[in-house]
Amino acid sequence: MKCKDLKVVNLNITEDNYEYKALFRLCTEEKCMDIDLSQISESKILKEIKDTFELEDEQDEIKDIIMEKVMKASKIESRTTEGKDCCKNKADEKTERDIDALSTS
């Protein structure tokens, strides 16, 4: 099997005081493996990935391909919510409706 055929799913990126952590799952139709991105450079983890999925690729290639897949998945998973609806509440919505009703009459 080729590493490019693996899927990165359940990507969870968290940040605490500028310390980022990324957990994800590598999957095929038959097998899955949970990975911590901070350990992806360890040869032991890369060997485990290679052995688990019976990959033909070299360990360095596996790391690069997985990193690309994680970056691609992070773009898909991310949502821009900064400041969105931060200060709205039900009273504000009612006030807006009342103002709209007055302006149309």
N, C-alpha and C positions, 0 to 999 in steps of 0.2 A: 504494500500500500504506500502511496505517496502522502507526505505531510500536508500538501495542499488540499487533500480530500477530507481532512479533519475539519470539524466545525467548532467554533468558539461560541459557547452559549452561557447564559446566566452570569454575564459579566457584572461584577459589583465593584465599583471604584469608590473608595471613601478617602476623606482627607481630614486629618486632625493636626492642627498646628503646622500646616505645610508638610506633613508627613503623609504620603499617599500609599494606599494599600489597594491592591487589585486581586480579586479572586475570580476565577472563572472555571468553566468545565469544558474539557476537550471531549468531543464525542464522535463516534461513528454510529452506524445503525445497531451494532452489537455491543459496543463497549463505551464507557464513560470514565473520565478521570478528573478529579478536582485538582486544580493547580493554583499555587500562590505565585504571582508574577515576580515577587522578590527572590524566588528560588529558581527562576528559569535559567539562570546562568550556571547553576551547579551541574557538573557533569553527571552526578548521580541521578538527578531529576530528569535530565535529557536522556540518559540511558534507560530510565524507567519508562519514559514516554515512548521511546523507540521500541523497546521490548513489548510494552503493553499493546501497542497498535501495529506491531510488526512492520515498522517503517523502513523503507529502502534508503531514505535520505541520511546524510551525515549529520552528526550532532549540531555542528555550527549552522547548517542549513535549517535544521529543525527549529532552532532558536529564532533565527531570522524570520522564518515563515510564520511561526506562532506570534511573534511580536507584531508583524504586519497584520495578522488576523485580529489581534487584540485592538490595535489602533483603529482598524476599520470598524470593529464592533463597538468601540467606544463612541465613534461618531454617530452610529445608528442609535445607540442607547441614550445619548445625552439629550437633555431637554433644557432649553433656556427658560428658567423660571425666576431669574434674579429680578426682584422688584415687582414681579407680576402679582397683582391683587394684594399687595402688602398692606394697604391701608383701607381697603374697602370693607364695609360691613353692611348689614341690612338697612340701617338708618340712612346711610349714604344713598343706597339704591332707591329708597322711598323718596328721599328729597329730590333726586334726579327725576323721578317719575312725576312728582308734583310740579317741578319747574317746567318739564316738558308739557304737562297738561295746561299750565297757565300760558305758555308761549303759543299754543295752538288755538287758544280760545279768543 
